[in-house]
Amino acid sequence: MRTVIAGGHGQIALRLERLLAAREDEVAGIIRRPEQADDLREAGAEPIVLDLESASVDEVARALTGAGAVVFAAGAGPGSGAARKETVDRDAAVLLADAAERAGVRRYLMVSAMGAEADPRPGTDEVFAAYLRAKGAADAEVRRRAALEWTIVRPGRLTDDPGTGRVRLAADTGRGSVTRDDVAAVLAELLDTPSTAGLTLELIEGHTPVSVAVKDVAGN
């Protein structure tokens, strides 16, 4: 299967690209800066240079030609203001959904954030609150797409510790942290488990092997 990852140079995306390439899947990553292309090639992914803040639906749909799945792993990133949380974390996710529908790609994985739907807690940093609201709006927009087989993953606090291969994956996990390695491993497993379509899942570190955790939420 060919998978196209939006935000292809992100920390989770690069890990996912390596996992998919290692199992000989075809994988491509959408990136904004041409100088990032070599990092994707090293990870085993085809780089597609396309700015999701300015691209049209048709341009993105062409980039999805031949894909069986898309993953939204893009983000405005640290140091960006509230406005870019809307144009990247919300609008680019919606653009990818529009393009997937146009290209006939049904499987859509969304990397969201824990707390994305709730009102930000009092005292939450203004930019982080804008990020959570943008993620929540993007999730809601993707959920309403009947043509998409979507799964939304909401990781807890992300760390760069080595992955353990053991997680807690459920509709409600409570607060916690999770390694980027393990997030990528869960995404790879979800791509192989279309019966998880229609689920919004929180993800933190836990005691259940990734493959078992995904099968459990899929009802297998």
Secondary structure, 3 states (H helix, E strand, C coil): CEEEEECCCCHHHHHHHHHHHHCCCEEEEEECCHHHHHHHHHHCCEEEECCCCCCCHHHHHHHCCCCCEEEECCCCCCCCCHHHHHHHHHHHHHHHHHHHHHHCCCEEEEECCCCCCCCCCCCCCHHHHHHHHHHHHHHHHHHCCCCCEEEEEEECEEECCCCCCEEEEECCCCCCEEEHHHHHHHHHHHHCCHHHCCEEEEEEECCEEHHHHHHHHHCC
